Amino acid sequence: MRILNFAKRNFKEIIRDPLSIIFSVLLPLFLLFIFKQINIPNESYELQNFTPGIVVFGFSFITLFTAMLVSKDRTSSLLIRLGISPMKPIEYILGYMLSIIPLILIQNLLFFILAIVLGLSFSINIIWAILISIVIAILFITIGIILGSLFSEKASSGISSIVIQLVCFTSGMYFPRELLGDVFSKICEYLPFESCVTIIKGIMNANLESITIRNIVVFSIYTILALVISIVVFKKKMISDNK
């Protein structure tokens, strides 16, 4: 109940800033639409390949959104007041996650609806892709919590923009990583964003063979580490801010 109450409070804070919500949804939608109109002769930009990349790109804005929410709570001393409550750090983390999930669902539904309107064939696999993308979004939410816990609202938004750029250039959404050279290709392999796109793409296109053990392991390690670090950092910041 405490988690749900905290999540409801966070959700109310989120909807008080509709411009940020609109921006985080409309920019990826615009990119999906405009690249389809340009009709680039590259299979990376075909809807069945480009849409998963847009989904993950949209999640990078979730990182920005979450970081600003957490840092704003710290600035407003809300977390200092909550520090005397019996809630545990993991409960705060779950509260932030639950409050962001509705935005993730809205993003995904709009992305896939537009993709279908533009010519993507509908199948039950799209539903599975939406569901698995919620799990993948946990990574981006926890990264946002870490940044929001460590930095001010202004600084966290700036650093979150680095995550957005990393997603663009290392996820393979614009071009295959093989075209970037051996060194950069290896970097992409050991960052989680390319694996996130591959997992969603494989499920959406019913091509599970394309999802390698490496993709699953890399994504899982980063997600677990980000979750643990977010709990530890959040707890330490609450303690230090209450002193």
C-alpha positions as MATLAB code, in Angstrom:
seq = 'MRILNFAKRNFKEIIRDPLSIIFSVLLPLFLLFIFKQINIPNESYELQNFTPGIVVFGFSFITLFTAMLVSKDRTSSLLIRLGISPMKPIEYILGYMLSIIPLILIQNLLFFILAIVLGLSFSINIIWAILISIVIAILFITIGIILGSLFSEKASSGISSIVIQLVCFTSGMYFPRELLGDVFSKICEYLPFESCVTIIKGIMNANLESITIRNIVVFSIYTILALVISIVVFKKKMISDNK';
ca = [
       0.000    0.000    0.000;
       2.845    2.401    0.818;
       4.407    1.719   -2.570;
       1.118    2.344   -4.369;
       0.513    5.584   -2.485;
       3.989    6.815   -3.348;
       3.498    5.761   -6.981;
       0.186    7.680   -7.121;
       1.910   10.762   -5.769;
       4.673   10.433   -8.379;
       2.146    9.961  -11.174;
       0.370   13.170  -10.150;
       3.716   14.965  -10.325;
       4.344   13.536  -13.780;
       1.041   14.716  -15.260;
       1.658   18.214  -13.889;
       4.327   18.545  -16.585;
       2.427   17.616  -19.771;
       4.962   19.314  -22.056;
       7.690   16.852  -21.035;
       5.331   13.944  -21.642;
       4.364   15.285  -25.056;
       8.019   15.843  -26.000;
       9.128   12.368  -24.883;
       6.385   10.809  -27.014;
       6.195   13.108  -30.041;
       9.908   13.281  -30.904;
      10.313    9.488  -31.370;
       6.962    9.419  -33.215;
       8.175   12.185  -35.512;
      11.405   10.301  -36.240;
       9.472    7.119  -37.036;
       7.185    9.037  -39.380;
       9.831   11.137  -41.123;
      12.265    8.263  -41.777;
       9.424    6.265  -43.298;
       8.600    9.192  -45.619;
      12.229    9.582  -46.683;
      12.176    5.920  -47.743;
      15.892    5.293  -47.199;
      17.022    2.225  -49.200;
      18.481    0.421  -46.190;
      16.915   -2.508  -44.350;
      17.718   -0.845  -41.008;
      14.959    1.670  -41.775;
      12.301   -0.867  -42.666;
       9.456   -0.697  -40.151;
      10.050   -4.161  -38.706;
      13.653   -3.167  -37.954;
      13.377    0.546  -37.173;
      10.351    0.436  -34.849;
      12.143   -1.513  -32.056;
      14.948    1.048  -32.219;
      12.431    3.867  -31.834;
      10.936    2.095  -28.795;
      14.342    1.939  -27.094;
      15.096    5.507  -28.179;
      11.863    6.537  -26.455;
      13.080    4.802  -23.298;
      16.121    7.080  -23.221;
      13.687    9.943  -22.628;
      12.262    7.895  -19.752;
      15.745    8.063  -18.231;
      15.676   11.852  -18.576;
      12.145   12.029  -17.219;
      12.935    9.846  -14.193;
      16.184   11.662  -13.403;
      14.412   15.015  -13.363;
      11.596   13.654  -11.182;
      13.982   12.222   -8.567;
      16.276   15.265   -8.554;
      13.263   17.554   -8.247;
      12.064   15.556   -5.247;
      15.488   16.007   -3.663;
      15.477   19.734   -4.381;
      12.007   20.158   -2.878;
      13.147   18.273    0.245;
      10.390   15.733   -0.273;
      12.816   12.857    0.198;
      14.087   14.469    3.403;
      10.546   14.476    4.781;
      10.008   10.936    3.564;
      13.226    9.881    5.246;
      11.405    9.616    8.566;
       8.822    7.242    7.058;
       9.116    3.454    7.497;
       9.505    2.923    3.736;
      12.628    1.120    2.536;
      14.761    2.310   -0.410;
      13.522   -0.558   -2.602;
       9.952    0.594   -1.942;
      10.808    4.087   -3.165;
      12.434    2.598   -6.271;
       9.358    0.470   -6.972;
       7.165    3.513   -6.422;
       9.053    5.436   -9.082;
       8.889    2.467  -11.452;
       5.141    1.980  -11.067;
       4.479    5.660  -11.687;
       6.482    5.613  -14.942;
       4.921    2.431  -16.391;
       1.732    4.196  -17.634;
       3.915    6.596  -19.642;
       5.851    3.642  -21.072;
       2.611    1.954  -22.140;
       1.380    5.155  -23.792;
       4.694    5.492  -25.636;
       4.671    1.913  -26.884;
       1.031    1.906  -27.939;
       1.472    5.106  -29.942;
       4.731    3.896  -31.519;
       3.218    0.613  -32.687;
      -0.083    2.185  -33.761;
       1.807    4.654  -35.964;
       4.021    1.849  -37.298;
       0.924   -0.182  -38.217;
      -0.646    2.859  -39.897;
       2.585    3.293  -41.877;
       2.514   -0.317  -43.047;
       3.776   -2.617  -40.292;
       1.815   -5.879  -40.280;
      -0.039   -6.465  -37.028;
       0.498   -9.749  -35.187;
       0.258  -11.078  -31.641;
       4.031  -10.694  -31.470;
       3.576   -6.917  -31.210;
       1.670   -7.477  -27.958;
       4.511   -9.650  -26.673;
       7.015   -6.987  -27.736;
       5.099   -4.335  -25.767;
       5.084   -6.536  -22.669;
       8.791   -7.398  -22.847;
       9.613   -3.742  -23.474;
       8.227   -2.923  -20.014;
      10.885   -5.226  -18.557;
      13.545   -3.581  -20.705;
      12.366   -0.137  -19.567;
      13.386   -1.051  -16.001;
      17.017   -0.534  -17.041;
      16.299    3.005  -18.231;
      14.210    3.877  -15.174;
      16.930    2.738  -12.773;
      19.578    4.681  -14.706;
      17.352    7.746  -14.320;
      17.016    7.123  -10.571;
      20.798    6.881  -10.233;
      21.341   10.153  -12.109;
      18.545   11.912  -10.226;
      19.972   10.747   -6.900;
      23.511   11.879   -7.674;
      22.963   15.171   -9.484;
      20.845   18.300   -9.390;
      17.843   18.722  -11.661;
      19.820   20.801  -14.151;
      22.866   18.516  -14.132;
      20.856   15.295  -14.325;
      19.001   16.514  -17.410;
      22.297   17.317  -19.102;
      23.863   13.974  -18.246;
      20.689   12.148  -19.303;
      21.112   13.669  -22.757;
      24.363   11.682  -22.987;
      22.333    8.512  -22.484;
      20.053    9.608  -25.326;
      23.060   10.040  -27.620;
      24.513    6.697  -26.546;
      21.246    4.989  -27.446;
      21.254    6.674  -30.849;
      24.777    5.653  -31.798;
      25.247    2.300  -30.029;
      21.835    0.619  -30.303;
      21.978    0.047  -34.044;
      18.732    1.936  -34.603;
      20.230    4.084  -37.373;
      22.803    1.716  -38.850;
      24.252   -1.749  -38.170;
      27.116   -1.656  -35.683;
      29.253   -3.627  -38.152;
      29.541   -0.450  -40.242;
      31.153    1.435  -37.361;
      34.446   -0.456  -37.302;
      35.744   -3.258  -35.098;
      36.486   -1.172  -32.007;
      33.178    0.687  -31.911;
      31.328   -2.519  -32.777;
      32.854   -4.218  -29.735;
      31.869   -1.284  -27.536;
      28.289   -1.632  -28.762;
      28.355   -5.330  -27.909;
      29.186   -4.655  -24.281;
      26.776   -1.772  -23.817;
      23.141   -2.790  -23.184;
      21.337   -0.703  -25.790;
      22.025   -2.853  -28.845;
      20.871   -5.903  -26.870;
      17.655   -4.098  -25.880;
      16.826   -3.397  -29.529;
      17.732   -6.925  -30.600;
      15.501   -8.508  -27.946;
      12.464   -6.405  -28.861;
      13.102   -6.867  -32.582;
      13.475  -10.625  -32.249;
      10.214  -10.948  -30.325;
       8.281   -8.545  -32.545;
       9.387  -10.291  -35.737;
       9.046  -13.826  -34.308;
      12.752  -14.310  -34.918;
      13.914  -15.578  -31.549;
      17.016  -17.098  -33.151;
      18.377  -13.571  -33.598;
      18.416  -13.089  -29.810;
      21.726  -14.456  -28.594;
      22.795  -15.548  -25.132;
      25.087  -12.509  -25.140;
      22.110  -10.193  -25.643;
      20.264  -11.698  -22.686;
      23.322  -11.807  -20.425;
      24.431   -8.237  -21.227;
      20.940   -6.827  -20.690;
      20.416   -8.817  -17.484;
      23.769   -7.820  -15.967;
      23.276   -4.128  -16.691;
      19.698   -4.169  -15.387;
      20.570   -5.984  -12.158;
      23.604   -3.749  -11.569;
      21.592   -0.593  -12.278;
      18.844   -1.728   -9.896;
      21.289   -2.537   -7.087;
      23.245    0.687   -7.608;
      20.043    2.757   -7.682;
      18.968    1.306   -4.324;
      22.382    1.870   -2.725;
      22.835    5.394   -4.113;
      19.254    6.392   -3.308;
      19.651    5.185    0.278;
      22.962    6.990    0.790;
      21.602   10.240   -0.627;
      18.546   10.046    1.628;
      20.799    9.557    4.649;
      23.172   12.366    3.655;
      20.339   14.757    2.783;
      18.740   14.131    6.189;
      21.892   15.138    8.044;
];
